[in-house]
């Protein structure tokens, strides 16, 4: 949902979205028009809906090991996975917030990620 929009915009729809689409199965099989209307405030509502539904299908049907293998996943999501799931603090993200987090995390005596 964060592609080409701000976290503040996503905050306006995130809770309602996950209340309605509680699993990838539900998201994948949902009515695309209804989903598009729910996330319309983010812009690109039809493209986002298509991405969410294709991503949900990939999540369920592919044998994936890295998020970048899934439809719609870019550098930000992959970097976040590497940092927070794998605990890799050597990542050099383009995202400013991830960069600030890493600058802080690298100063900590114990890795705060793991």
N, C-alpha and C positions, 0 to 999 in steps of 0.2 A: 503493500500500500504506500510505501514511502517514495516510490519512484516519481520524480517530477512534482513533488509536493512537500509540505513541511510536516514535522511531527505534530505541530499544533492542529493542523487540519485533520490528520489521522486520528488524533485524540478525540475529535468530535464524533467519529463513527465507529471506532474500534470496538467498544464494548457492545454496542448494538449488533455489529457484524458478527462477533464471536458468540453472542447469545443466540442469534438466528442460525449461524453456520458453525455448529459445535464440533464438526469433524470434517476431514477431507472428503469422506463419503457424501456427507450432506452438501458440502460446497460443490462438489463435482456434479451432483444430480439435481441441483437447484434450478429454479427458473431464472435464466440469465437476465430477463427484463427486471425482475424484482431485485436481484443482486445489484444490477447497474443503478437502479434508482436509489438504493441504500447508500452506495458509495459515490453518487454523482457529485457531491461537494468536493471530491478530490480531483475532479477533472478526468478526462479520458475514460469515462465510465464503462463504455463497451470494451475498450482494449483491456482495462483492468479486470473486468469480469472474465473475459476470455483467458487472460493470464492466470487468474486465480483458479479457474476450472481446469485448465491444462496442467498447471502446477499440481493441483490436487490429484489428478489422474496419474501423473508421473510419480508422485509421492507413494501412491498405492501400488502401481503396477511395475515400476522399474526396480531393478536391483542396484541401487545407487549407494555410493560410499562418500561422495562429496556433494554438497548442495549445488555446486556449479553444474552438475550433471542434470539438474532439473530445469524445466522450462521456466523462464522468467527470472532466474537467479543471476544477479550480477556481482560485481566486485565487493560492494558493501556487505551483502549477505554472506558471501564466502569469507571475507575478512572477519566478520563477526563470529562466524562458526569457528574459524581458526583460533581466534583470540579466546572466546568464552567457552567453547566446547573442548578444543584441543589444548588450550593453555599456551598457545604459541605467541610469545610477546615479541617475536622478531618481525612480525608483519609490519609493513609500511603502508598504512591505509591512506587513501586520498580524502576520506571523510574526516572533517575537523574534530568531531566529537570523539570518534574512535581514536584519533591521534592524541587528543588530550587525555583520554583514559589511559592509553599506553604510556604516555609520558609520566603519569602518576604511578601506574602499576610497576614500571621499571625501577622506581625509587624505593619500592617497598621491600623490607628485609625478606619477607616470604611472599611468594607469588600469590596474589589475591584471587587469581582465576581458579586455581586448583584447590 
